[in-house]
């Protein structure tokens, strides 16, 4: 019984408490960005994720605030959210279920916070294209990726710059990411970096390697990566290697070549799907118009035929009436 009383009390008073909180809280600016409804909450000294925005907001910018934690209920209200900016807060914890069900999220900026752990759901969001994780020292990105592999989010731009401590660490093995074109690994000290860390990124066009150093025991791995990226027309700043290029033979493991081929196959499949989708988007409306025109034609034709038939019936009825009116009465015929 006490539980029911508590639930009723909560349901009655919670909206009232939230209303009071929203009245005290400085209001975010509601704006239009690229035909999307956005909320500009930039630099407002907010300590918690605001619940005072319209539920249909698509962009939320909470950069430069004082938010320390993102709970599993903070985003529930915003079912249409596409872009979330939390750059430069005090974020140290993100609950595992925080991004659950956020199928429309395309961009997430968590850069310049104090994160050490990432929710695994982050790498499986079905629409996520851009992810900023830079300047979160001591994120174990390798461990996070290994736990969630394969990464299913269609990432186009990934930023993991300046996330490693003073001790050198490996890059994450992202597996096959057929959409990734921009990859920022700047400011990191790398250890044991090989072609396997880039083999599944067959559409990579820009790799930011500013202030990156490689401390690998296999010195020739450095030149192998340089040649691999150059041969695939990736725009990047060449890694500084400790030995000369002439001392190293260019040898790529068979597994990495197979991973690259698999990525290319995925790219072709995705291109074919996109092409089919485009054709359907063009053809279906045309087919719909043709069907509509044919349907209208037959309807008009049937109506015309029905009108002609009605006219014929009316004409025949009229002739019958005239014939009946002009015939001599039965009594007259009998007398004759």
C-alpha positions as CSV (number, residue, x, y, z in Angstrom):
1,X,0.0,0.0,0.0
2,X,2.8,2.4,0.9
3,X,4.4,1.8,-2.6
4,X,1.2,2.8,-4.3
5,X,0.9,6.0,-2.2
6,X,4.6,6.8,-3.0
7,X,3.9,6.3,-6.8
8,X,0.8,8.5,-6.7
9,X,2.6,11.2,-4.7
10,X,5.5,11.1,-7.2
11,X,3.2,11.4,-10.2
12,X,1.4,14.3,-8.7
13,X,4.4,16.3,-7.4
14,X,7.1,15.5,-9.9
15,X,5.7,17.7,-12.7
16,X,5.2,20.5,-10.2
17,X,8.9,20.2,-9.0
18,X,10.2,20.1,-12.5
19,X,8.2,23.2,-13.4
20,X,9.7,25.1,-10.5
21,X,13.2,23.9,-11.5
22,X,12.7,25.0,-15.1
23,X,11.5,28.4,-13.9
24,X,14.7,28.9,-11.9
25,X,16.9,27.5,-14.7
26,X,18.2,29.9,-17.3
27,X,16.4,29.3,-20.5
28,X,18.2,27.9,-23.6
29,X,17.7,29.6,-26.9
30,X,15.5,27.7,-29.3
31,X,16.8,28.1,-32.8
32,X,16.6,26.6,-36.3
33,X,19.7,25.0,-37.7
34,X,19.7,23.5,-41.2
35,X,15.9,23.2,-40.9
36,X,16.2,21.4,-37.6
37,X,14.9,22.5,-34.2
38,X,17.9,23.2,-31.9
39,X,18.5,24.3,-28.4
40,X,21.5,26.6,-27.7
41,X,22.5,26.0,-24.0
42,X,26.1,27.0,-24.5
43,X,28.1,28.2,-21.5
44,X,25.2,28.5,-19.0
45,X,26.9,26.9,-15.9
46,X,24.4,24.0,-15.9
47,X,25.4,21.2,-13.6
48,X,22.8,18.7,-14.8
49,X,21.5,17.7,-18.2
50,X,18.5,20.0,-18.7
51,X,15.0,18.6,-18.9
52,X,13.4,21.9,-19.7
53,X,13.6,21.8,-23.5
54,X,10.9,20.9,-26.0
55,X,10.6,17.1,-26.4
56,X,10.9,17.4,-30.2
57,X,14.2,19.2,-30.2
58,X,16.7,17.7,-32.7
59,X,19.9,19.5,-31.7
60,X,21.2,20.1,-28.1
61,X,24.3,22.1,-27.5
62,X,25.4,21.9,-23.9
63,X,29.0,22.7,-24.5
64,X,31.1,24.6,-21.9
65,X,28.9,23.8,-18.9
66,X,29.5,21.9,-15.6
67,X,27.7,18.6,-16.2
68,X,29.5,15.8,-14.4
69,X,27.3,12.8,-15.2
70,X,25.0,11.6,-18.0
71,X,22.4,9.3,-16.6
72,X,20.3,6.7,-18.4
73,X,17.2,8.9,-18.1
74,X,18.7,12.2,-19.2
75,X,18.0,11.6,-22.9
76,X,14.7,9.7,-22.6
77,X,12.6,12.8,-23.2
78,X,14.3,13.8,-26.4
79,X,13.2,11.0,-28.8
80,X,14.1,12.9,-32.0
81,X,17.6,14.0,-31.0
82,X,20.0,13.9,-33.9
83,X,23.0,16.0,-32.6
84,X,24.4,16.2,-29.1
85,X,27.2,18.5,-28.1
86,X,28.8,18.1,-24.6
87,X,32.2,19.5,-25.3
88,X,34.2,20.9,-22.4
89,X,32.1,19.8,-19.4
90,X,33.2,17.9,-16.3
91,X,31.8,14.6,-17.5
92,X,33.4,11.7,-15.7
93,X,30.6,9.1,-15.9
94,X,28.1,8.1,-18.7
95,X,25.7,5.4,-17.7
96,X,25.7,2.3,-19.9
97,X,22.1,2.8,-21.0
98,X,22.4,6.5,-21.7
99,X,22.2,6.2,-25.5
100,X,19.9,3.2,-25.6
101,X,17.2,3.7,-28.2
102,X,18.7,6.9,-29.7
103,X,18.4,5.6,-33.2
104,X,18.4,9.1,-34.8
105,X,21.6,10.3,-33.2
106,X,24.0,11.3,-36.0
107,X,26.6,13.4,-34.1
108,X,28.0,13.2,-30.6
109,X,30.6,15.5,-29.2
110,X,32.1,14.3,-25.8
111,X,35.5,15.9,-26.3
112,X,37.5,17.7,-23.6
113,X,35.9,15.9,-20.5
114,X,37.2,13.5,-17.9
115,X,35.9,10.3,-19.3
116,X,37.8,7.0,-18.6
117,X,35.0,4.6,-19.7
118,X,32.6,4.7,-22.6
119,X,29.2,3.1,-22.9
120,X,29.3,0.2,-25.4
121,X,26.0,1.3,-27.0
122,X,27.9,4.3,-28.3
123,X,29.5,2.2,-31.1
124,X,26.2,0.5,-32.1
125,X,24.0,3.5,-32.7
126,X,22.4,2.9,-36.2
127,X,22.7,6.5,-37.4
128,X,25.9,7.7,-35.7
129,X,28.2,9.3,-38.3
130,X,30.4,11.7,-36.3
131,X,31.9,10.9,-32.9
132,X,34.3,13.3,-31.0
133,X,36.2,11.8,-28.1
134,X,39.3,13.9,-28.2
135,X,41.1,15.3,-25.1
136,X,39.6,12.7,-22.7
137,X,42.9,11.6,-21.2
138,X,43.1,7.9,-20.1
139,X,40.1,6.6,-22.1
140,X,40.9,2.9,-22.7
141,X,39.6,3.1,-26.3
142,X,41.3,-0.2,-27.2
143,X,39.4,-2.1,-24.4
144,X,36.1,-0.4,-25.3
145,X,36.4,-1.3,-29.0
146,X,37.4,-4.9,-28.2
147,X,34.3,-5.4,-26.0
148,X,31.9,-4.1,-28.6
149,X,33.4,-5.4,-31.9
150,X,32.2,-5.4,-34.6
151,X,31.5,-1.7,-34.6
152,X,28.1,-1.3,-36.4
153,X,27.7,2.5,-36.3
154,X,28.2,3.9,-39.8
155,X,31.0,6.2,-38.6
156,X,32.2,8.8,-41.2
157,X,34.3,10.9,-38.8
158,X,36.1,9.6,-35.7
159,X,38.2,11.8,-33.4
160,X,40.3,10.1,-30.7
161,X,43.0,12.8,-30.5
162,X,44.9,13.3,-27.2
163,X,43.1,10.5,-25.3
164,X,46.2,8.6,-24.3
165,X,48.3,9.2,-21.2
166,X,52.1,9.8,-21.2
167,X,52.6,6.1,-21.7
168,X,52.5,4.9,-25.3
169,X,49.5,2.8,-26.2
170,X,48.1,1.0,-29.3
171,X,45.5,2.3,-31.6
172,X,42.2,0.5,-31.5
173,X,41.6,-2.2,-34.1
174,X,38.3,-0.8,-35.5
175,X,37.7,-3.8,-37.7
176,X,35.9,-3.0,-41.0
177,X,34.4,0.5,-41.1
178,X,33.4,1.0,-44.8
179,X,32.1,4.5,-44.3
180,X,35.0,6.1,-42.3
181,X,36.7,8.9,-44.3
182,X,38.1,11.2,-41.5
183,X,40.1,9.8,-38.6
184,X,41.9,12.0,-36.1
185,X,44.6,10.3,-34.0
186,X,46.7,13.4,-33.3
187,X,48.6,14.0,-30.1
188,X,48.9,10.3,-29.2
189,X,52.0,8.3,-28.4
190,X,51.6,5.0,-30.2
191,X,53.0,1.6,-29.5
192,X,53.0,-1.5,-31.8
193,X,51.1,0.3,-34.6
194,X,50.8,-1.8,-37.7
195,X,48.7,-2.0,-40.9
196,X,46.0,-4.0,-39.1
197,X,44.9,-0.7,-37.5
198,X,44.1,0.8,-40.9
199,X,43.3,-2.3,-43.0
200,X,39.5,-2.1,-42.5
201,X,39.4,1.6,-43.3
202,X,39.3,1.3,-47.1
203,X,37.5,4.6,-47.7
204,X,39.8,6.6,-45.5
205,X,40.7,10.0,-47.1
206,X,42.1,12.1,-44.2
207,X,44.2,10.9,-41.3
208,X,45.3,13.6,-38.8
209,X,48.6,12.5,-37.4
210,X,49.7,15.9,-35.9
211,X,52.1,15.4,-33.0
212,X,51.9,11.6,-33.2
213,X,54.9,9.5,-32.3
214,X,55.5,5.7,-32.8
215,X,57.6,3.7,-30.4
216,X,57.4,0.2,-31.9
217,X,59.9,-2.5,-31.4
218,X,59.5,-3.4,-35.1
219,X,61.0,-0.3,-36.6
220,X,60.0,-1.2,-40.1
221,X,56.3,-1.1,-39.2
222,X,56.5,2.7,-39.3
223,X,57.6,2.7,-43.0
224,X,55.0,0.0,-43.8
225,X,52.2,2.2,-42.5
226,X,53.6,5.2,-44.4
227,X,53.6,3.2,-47.7
228,X,50.2,1.7,-47.0
229,X,48.5,5.0,-46.5
230,X,50.4,6.7,-49.4
231,X,49.4,3.9,-51.8
232,X,45.8,4.3,-50.9
233,X,45.8,8.1,-51.5
234,X,45.2,9.0,-47.9
235,X,46.0,12.6,-47.0
236,X,48.3,12.5,-43.9
237,X,51.5,13.7,-42.4
238,X,54.1,11.0,-42.7
239,X,55.1,9.3,-39.5
240,X,58.7,10.0,-38.3
241,X,60.6,6.7,-38.4
242,X,63.7,5.9,-36.5
243,X,65.4,4.1,-39.4
244,X,65.7,4.9,-43.1
245,X,63.2,3.6,-45.6
246,X,65.8,1.7,-47.6
247,X,66.4,-0.6,-44.7
248,X,62.8,-1.9,-44.7
249,X,61.1,-4.2,-47.2
250,X,57.4,-3.5,-47.8
251,X,55.6,-6.5,-46.5
252,X,51.9,-6.5,-45.6
253,X,50.4,-9.5,-43.7
254,X,47.9,-11.6,-45.7
255,X,45.2,-11.1,-43.0
256,X,45.4,-7.3,-43.4
257,X,45.1,-7.6,-47.2
258,X,42.0,-9.8,-46.7
259,X,40.5,-7.3,-44.3
260,X,41.0,-4.5,-46.8
261,X,39.3,-6.6,-49.5
262,X,36.4,-7.4,-47.2
263,X,36.0,-3.6,-46.6
264,X,36.0,-3.0,-50.3
265,X,33.3,-5.6,-50.8
266,X,31.2,-3.9,-48.1
267,X,31.7,-0.6,-49.8
268,X,30.5,-2.0,-53.1
269,X,27.5,-3.6,-51.4
270,X,26.6,-0.3,-49.7
271,X,27.0,1.5,-53.0
272,X,24.7,-1.0,-54.7
273,X,22.2,-0.6,-51.9
274,X,22.3,3.1,-52.2
275,X,22.0,2.9,-56.0
276,X,19.0,0.6,-55.7
277,X,17.4,2.9,-53.2
278,X,18.0,5.9,-55.4
279,X,16.5,4.0,-58.4
280,X,13.5,3.0,-56.3
281,X,13.0,6.6,-55.1
282,X,13.0,7.7,-58.8
283,X,11.1,4.8,-60.3
284,X,8.4,4.3,-57.6
285,X,6.9,7.8,-58.0
286,X,7.0,7.4,-61.8
287,X,5.2,4.0,-61.6
288,X,2.8,5.6,-59.1
289,X,2.0,8.4,-61.5
290,X,1.6,5.9,-64.4
291,X,-0.8,3.7,-62.4
292,X,-2.7,6.8,-61.3
293,X,-3.0,8.1,-64.9
294,X,-4.1,4.6,-66.2
295,X,-6.6,4.3,-63.3
296,X,-8.1,7.8,-64.1
297,X,-8.2,6.9,-67.8
298,X,-10.3,3.7,-67.1
299,X,-12.5,5.5,-64.6
300,X,-13.2,8.3,-67.2
301,X,-13.8,5.7,-69.9
302,X,-16.2,3.7,-67.7
303,X,-18.1,6.9,-66.9
304,X,-18.3,7.8,-70.6
305,X,-19.6,4.3,-71.4
306,X,-22.1,4.5,-68.6
307,X,-23.3,7.9,-69.8
308,X,-23.6,6.5,-73.4
309,X,-25.5,3.5,-72.0
310,X,-27.8,5.8,-70.0
311,X,-28.4,8.0,-73.0
312,X,-29.2,4.9,-75.1
313,X,-31.7,3.7,-72.5
314,X,-33.3,7.1,-72.2
315,X,-33.5,7.4,-76.0
316,X,-35.2,3.9,-76.2
317,X,-37.6,4.8,-73.4
318,X,-38.5,8.1,-75.1
319,X,-39.1,6.3,-78.4
320,X,-41.3,3.7,-76.6
321,X,-43.3,6.5,-75.0
322,X,-43.8,8.2,-78.3
323,X,-44.9,4.9,-79.9
324,X,-47.4,4.3,-77.1
325,X,-48.8,7.8,-77.2
326,X,-49.4,7.7,-81.0
327,X,-51.1,4.3,-81.1
328,X,-55.0,4.4,-81.3
329,X,-56.9,3.5,-78.1
330,X,-58.0,-0.1,-77.7
331,X,-61.7,0.9,-77.6
332,X,-61.4,2.8,-80.9
333,X,-59.8,-0.2,-82.6
334,X,-62.6,-2.4,-81.3
335,X,-65.3,-0.2,-82.6
336,X,-63.7,0.0,-86.0
